[in-house]
Amino acid sequence: MSARRPIEHLQPWLGLAAAALGWGAAHQVGSASIFDDCNRAEPMFVLIVCGLGLAVAVAGGLFSLDIWRRPEETPGRRFLGGTGALLALLASFAIVLQATAVLIIPPCAA
């Protein structure tokens, strides 16, 4: 086994971590700014945060997907890469749905 750089040790985990971070940030900012206290933010702010969260989740998923596609990786690293890529896909879908909800549901509707 060749020596790896420190970032290469973390690469299979980036999809898992980035998906959770992007989804969590989009959800918390969205719920805290629009749905809990109507006077704090406009829907455009939440859409920007959802876009940033989506970018983080997709970037992490691409890093993990790169590991999954390498045939020379160990089975454990390939499994983590595939799992990270799939979780990033799921988180990205959830972020898109949250952004869509901001566009459909008016602020302070509840």
RORO-938239 format. One record per residue (C-alpha): y, x, z; residue in one letter. Coordinates in steps of 0.1 Angstrom, whole numbers, always signed. Each point is the difference from the previous one (the first is absolute). Example, Ala and Ser with C-alpha at 12.3 -4.5 7.8 and 13.67 -1.06 7.14 Angstrom:
% RORO-938239
-45  +123  +78  a
+34  +14  -7  s
This chain:
% RORO-938239
+0  +0  +0  m
+34  +14  -9  s
+29  +3  +24  a
+22  -31  -1  r
+37  -2  +6  r
+10  -22  +30  p
+13  -28  -22  i
-34  -1  -18  e
-17  -7  +34  h
+22  -31  +4  l
-1  -13  -36  q
-29  -24  +4  p
+17  -16  +30  w
+34  -4  -17  l
-10  -34  -16  g
-10  -14  +34  l
+31  +13  +18  a
+25  -7  -27  a
-13  -35  -6  a
+2  -8  +37  a
+35  +15  +2  l
+14  -17  -31  g
-15  -34  +9  w
+10  +3  +37  g
+36  +10  -8  a
+4  -28  -26  a
-14  -26  +23  h
+19  +10  +31  q
+34  +4  -17  v
-6  -33  -19  g
-9  -20  +31  s
+25  +16  +23  a
+30  -3  -24  s
-5  -33  -18  i
-26  -22  +17  f
+8  +7  +37  d
+37  +3  -1  d
+17  -15  -31  c
+33  +18  +5  n
-12  +35  -2  r
-8  +6  -37  a
+1  -15  -35  e
-31  -5  -21  p
+10  +29  -23  m
-3  +24  +30  f
-36  -11  +6  v
-8  +3  -37  l
+12  +36  +1  i
-21  +8  +30  v
-30  -17  -16  c
+6  +22  -31  g
+1  +31  +21  l
-32  -11  +19  g
-17  -7  -33  l
+9  +35  -13  a
-14  +16  +32  v
-32  -20  -2  a
-5  +7  -38  v
+7  +37  +5  a
-26  +3  +27  g
-25  -20  -20  g
+5  +24  -30  l
-6  +30  +22  f
-32  -16  +13  s
-11  -11  -34  l
+4  +36  -12  d
-26  +11  +26  i
-24  -28  -9  w
+0  +10  -36  r
-9  +37  +6  r
-37  +5  -4  p
+0  +33  +19  e
+12  -16  +33  e
-24  -7  +28  t
-14  -36  +3  p
+20  -6  +32  g
+33  +11  -15  r
-7  -21  -31  r
-8  -31  +22  f
+33  +5  +19  l
+18  +4  -33  g
-14  -33  -14  g
+6  -18  +32  t
+36  +12  +2  g
+6  -10  -36  a
-14  -35  +6  l
+20  -5  +32  l
+31  +11  -18  a
-7  -26  -27  l
-5  -27  +26  l
+32  +10  +19  a
+19  +1  -33  s
-11  -36  -8  f
+11  -11  +35  a
+34  +17  -4  i
+5  -18  -34  v
-9  -33  +16  l
+25  +7  +28  q
+27  +8  -25  a
-8  -32  -19  t
+3  -20  +32  a
+35  +14  +5  v
+9  -13  -34  l
-15  -34  +4  i
+6  -9  +37  i
+37  -3  +9  p
+11  +20  +30  p
+0  -20  +33  c
-23  -26  -15  a
-20  -4  +32  a
